[in-house]
Amino acid sequence: MKKWLFMLLTVILGFGLAGCSDSDTTSGNTKDEKVEITYGFWDKKQVPAIEEIITLFNEKNPNIKVKTELTPYGQYFQKLETAATGGALPDVMWMNGAHVEQYAEGKVILPLSELAKEDNFSLENYPESLIDLYTVNGKVYGIPKDFDTTGLWYNKKIFDEAGVPYPDETWDWAKLKEVAAKLTNKDKGIWGYAATMGNQGGYYDFIWQNGGYIISEDGKSVGFDQPEAIEALKYNISFIKEGLSPTQAQMTETAASELFASGKVAMMFDGPWMVPEYKQNPDLDVAVVPKGKQRAVAIHGLSNVIAANTKHKDAAWKFVQFLGSKEAAEVFAKTGTVIPAYNGTQEAWIQAVPTLNLQAYIDGVEYSVPLPSVKSTGEIWQYEIDVLKKAWSEEESVEEAVKELTKKANEALSKK
């Protein structure tokens, strides 16, 4: 989000909050008064679990009605920007690590540390790395909801028909390429692997596996133009060049996940958020990702945050506490929707879909790398999309693309 936008948001919210009395910001909190709060999120696959959680919440809080607002991820943060300037943000909403610093410093979301302290709401119920991810200038702004790593999904039927053993922990980059070549069948319209252009669960993992980095430790530069990153990106794109993966245009027209689910792709990297969909197909399973020079996968997690200009702060905080409870985590766990962040509920998530090797995602935590999170992460991600698609579509060489990307990303980092 650009600097001018946050200056504007700060002014708008500053005037808005200054004009509200305590009763305004916490209205709807008397025992008998009914209020309605909105809950914004982006994943339609999680709707059944969310609706069940809201039902459980209403059993304990009948005077608080929760209205859901589902927005596709591609439009989610753009919609939040528009809503923030118009004072129409959802009371409670999903937040990711890439945007939390921007929204916190822009005073768009409320710090929750003091609220948690006042209500003895323990932040130790979640992985420390997730609490750290949503801590800005010493204050916690989000209550962890879930976390995710990466797995190698594969189609057992395609493997069986080709007489190829399933993936396991011994696989490396060479093995992935070798098997992708064996499983590619142009006559049947089957590709061995989908080389998607996503960063999490995609080229970030490959760069880390090859000993590279995304953002330097001092936060002043990116590593896309370094030899390790260039080699990793070339390896990823080589599947497309060799005809082992759908092209970028084909994966834009039809999502790689759809091609995989329909049996047109034999293998692809994907996250646990796809379990609700993939579990419906008995031909699919998941293994740990292949290793490069070392093992590495991205780890990230979502949190629930509260809009700074909410008119129902207490009601919103009650709902956020319930969303962060063991009870809510168990709902997500039993539906296999996502890996719940609440400590001790991950095993229930694994057992929720015993037909899948979901342990692969938990194993990934051991060698996981936190998804980069700086104030300009969102801006850098957009540059990645705009620039790297030229390399994925073979309009430019990897070297040309990363030169442009590095220049733009480093300029974004320098603004901090």
N, C-alpha and C positions, 0 to 999 in steps of 0.2 A: 504494500500500500504506500502510495507516495506521501512525501513529507507534508505537502499542502493539505492533503486529505485529513491527516491526523491533527494538524493544527486546527482545521475546521471542526473536526469532531470534538476536540478538546474544548473549543469555545462553545459549541452547541451544548455539549453535555454539562459544561461548567455552569452556563446560565440556567440550564434545565434543572440541574440538581440544586443550585443555589435557591431557586424559587420554590422548592418543595420543603414542606415541613416534615418532621418525623412521621406524622400521621399519613402524609402523602406517600412517602417512600415505603411505608410498611402497611398501607391500607389493606383491608381484607384479612386481617389477622385476629380480629376479635372472634370469639368462639362461635357466635351465631351468624356472622356475616359470610355470605357466599361470594367467592371470587373466581375469576377465570384467568389462568396463566397459559401462555403458549410455549410449546417445546419444539425447537427447530433442529432438524437433523437431515441427513442426505441419503441414507441407505434403505431402500424399500424392502430389502430382504430381512431387515430387522424389525419391520412393522409388527408382525405377530408377537414377538417377545416384548416389544415396547408396550403394546396394547395390554398384554397380560400384566406387566409391571404397573401400568397406570391403574388397572382394576384393583390390584393389591394395595396400591397407594390410597385409592379412594375408600377402601374399606376402613382405613385408619384416619383418613382425612376427607370425610364426605363433603365438606364445605369448600374444597378446592377442586375446581374443574380444570382438567388439563386438555388443552386443544393442541393437536399435533400439526406441524407444518413441515411437510416433506419437500425438499428441493434437491434435484440432482446435483451431484458434487461439482460438475462443470460450471454450474451457475450459483452454487451455494455462497461462496465468499463475495462474489459480485453483488448478490442480493443483500448480503449483510451490510456491505458498504452503503448501498442505497438506503437500506432501512435505518442505518445508524444516523445518516445525515437528516433523515426525516423523522427521527425519534420513534421509529416503529419496529425496533428489534424484538425478536422473541424474548420472553422473560428468561427462559432457560434455553441453552443451545449447545450443540456439539462444538468442540474446538480441537484443532490439531496443533502439533508442536511447531509447525511452520509459521503459524500466524499468532501464537499466543503473546509473544513479546510485543508485536505491533499493536494488538488490541489492548494489552495491559498498559503500555506506555501512552496510548492514545486515550486512556480512561474510558474505553468503550465497555469494559467488563469490570466487575467488582472483585476486589481482593477478598479471599475467603478465609484467610488465616485467623483473623480475630473472631469471625463467626464460629469457626470450628473450635476455637479455644473457649468461647463463651458457652457452647453447648457440649463441651467435652467430646467432640467428634474427633476420633483418633485418625490421624493421617498415617499412622504406622501400619494400617491394615492393607497398604498397597506397596508395591515394589518401590524402593527408594528412588530408583532411576526415573520412574514416572512422576513422582512428586517433584523431583529436581527439574524435570522437563517443563513443568507448569509453574515453576517458581521464577518470578521476575523481581529483581531488586529486593530479594529477601522475603517476598510475599507470595503465598500460594494463590493462584487464580483459578485453578481447575481441579475438580475431584476426579481422579482416574476412573475410567469406565472399562476399558479393555486394553489389550496389547496384542501385537501381532509380529510374527517373524515371516520367513518365506519357506515354502516347500516345493518340491518337484512333483507336480501332478502328472500322472500317466494313465493311458488307456490299456488295461490288461488284455482286452480282446485283440487289439492291434498287435501287442507283444506276442500273445499266444499264437496268432495266425502266422506270425513271422518266425516263431520258434526262438524268440529272444528272451533271456531271463529278465526279470523285473529289476528296476534300479535299486541299489542299496548303498550303504555308507562307504563302499570302496570306490565309487564312481568319482572320476575327475573330469576335467574339461575334455581331454582326449576321448574318454569313454562316451561322454555325452554326444560329441560330434560323430563318433563311430556308429553309435546306435541310431542316431537321427538319420544317418545315411541309409542304414539297413531298413528302417521303417518307412522311409519316404517311398511312396508308390504313386507315380503320376497317373497310371492307368485308373486307379481307384480314387484319385483326387485326395490323397493323404500326404500331409507333410509330417516329417519326423519331429519337428520342434517349432514352436512359435517364438521368434526373437522379437518380443515386444519392446517398445521404446520407453516403457515406464522406468522411473528411477528406483523407487522402492520395489524390491522384488524383481529387479532388472539390472540395469547397467551399474547402479551403485554397488550391488552385491559383487558383480564381476570386478569392478575397480578395486574394492577392498580385498577380494580374494587374490588379486594380482599384486598386492602390496602397495596400492596407491591410496590416495585420500581425496575427499570431496572438498572440504574446507580445512585450511591449515589450523594448527592448534592455537595460533594467536588470532585467528579469525580475520586475517587481513588479505588472504588470497585463496583461490580455488586451485585444485590440482588436475583439472581436465586436460591441460596441455602437457602434463608430465608423461614420460614414456610408459609408465605402468598403466595409466588411464587410457592412453591411445591404444596400447596393445589389447586392453580389455574390451574397448569399444569395437575395435576391428574384429576381434573374435566373435562378439555378439552379432555384428552385422554380417559376418561371413556366412552364417546360416542362410541368410536371404540371398547373398550373391551366389551361393552354391546350389540354390534351389531346394534347400532342406526346410525352409520356412516360408510361410506366406509373405508376400511383399508388404511394405508399409501401406500401400494403397489398398490392398486386399484386407488388411487388418483395420483400416480406417472404415472401409465399407461395411465389413462384418467384424465385430469385436473378436479378438483372439479367443476369449473365453467361450463365445458362442461356437466358434469353429471347433474348439476342443470338446465342448459338451456334445456336439453333434457328430463326433467321430472323424472329423476332418484333420485334426492335429493329434499326434500321438503323445507329445509331452509339452509342458510349459511350466514356467515358474508362476506361482500364484499364492495369495494369502489366505488365512483362515476365514476371511469374510465370505469366501466362495463356498464354504462347507454346506450351507443350507441348500444351495443349488446343486452342487456336485454330488451330494450324498444321495440324490434321487436316481442317479445312474449307477447301477451295480458294476459297470465295467471300469469305473474310475477308482483310483487310489492315489496315495501321496507318500513320498519318501523324502529323506533329507536332501538338500541341494548338493550337487557335485562340488568338489573342492578344486581350487586353483593352486597357487603357491601355498595357500593357507585356507582354512575354513572361515567363512564370514557371511553373515546375512544382516539385513537391516532389522532393527527393532524400533517399534513406534507404538504409541497408544493414544487413544482419544480420551478426552475428559469432558465433563459437563461444567459449563460456566454460567454466570448470571449477568444479564445486561445491567450496566451501571444506571440506566434510566428507568429500570423497572418500577412500576407503581405498586408492586406487591412483593417487596423484598423478602419478607418473612415466609410467605407462601412459596416463593421460588426456592428459598433456602431449604425449606422442609422437603420439597420435591427433590432437590439436588442431593440432600442427605439420603433420601430413600433410594435414589438412583445409584448411590455409592454404597448401599448396604449389602450385606451378605445375602439377604433375601432376594434382592434384584439380581445379584451376580449369579445366583443359583438358577434363576429363570433363563438367563443367557446361556449358562452352562448346559442345562438339560436340553435346550433346543439346539445346541451345537452351533449357535449363531456366531459367536466370537469367543475369544479366550478372555474370560473375565479377569479384571485387574485385582479384585479382592483376594488377598492371600488365602490359600487353602481351598479355593474353589476350582482350580485348574484340572484336577483329577476328574471331577464330575463332568467337565467339558470333554475330556478324552473319552470317558465311558458313555457319553451321550450318543455317540455314533460308533459303536464297536466294530462296524464293518470297515472303517477307515483307520489307517495308521496315523492318527492325529498326534501321537507321541513325537512325530517328526518335528512338529512346530515347537514343542517344549524342549526338545534336544537342541534346537537352534538357539535358544536363549544363552546357552553356554558360550557360544562363539559369536554372539550378536554384537553389532555396532550401532549405537544410537543414531537415529536419523538426524542429520544436521539441523540445528535450530538456532538461527540468528535473526536479527531484526529484518534483514533483507532476504530471508529464505524464500518467501513467496515470490518476490521479484526475480530471484535467480531461477526458481523453478520455471517461471514463464519463459525466461531466456533459453533454458534447456529445451523446452518444447519447441520454441520458434526456430532455434538454430539446429538442434540435433536431427530434426525431421529431414533436413537437407541431406545429412549423411545417411540416414535410414532409407531415404528414397533414392540414394545414390546420385543426387544432384551435385553434391560436393564430396570431396575426400574427407576422411575423419580429421586429418591434419588441418584442413581449411576451416572446418566447422568448429573445432575446439579452440582455434586461434581467436575466432570471433566471439565464441562463448566465454572464453577466459577474460577477454578484454571487457565485455559487458558485465560479467559477474564480479570482477574485481572493482569496477567502478561502483557497482551497487554496494559492495562491502565497504568501500571507502566513505560512503555517505554516513556510516554509523559513527 
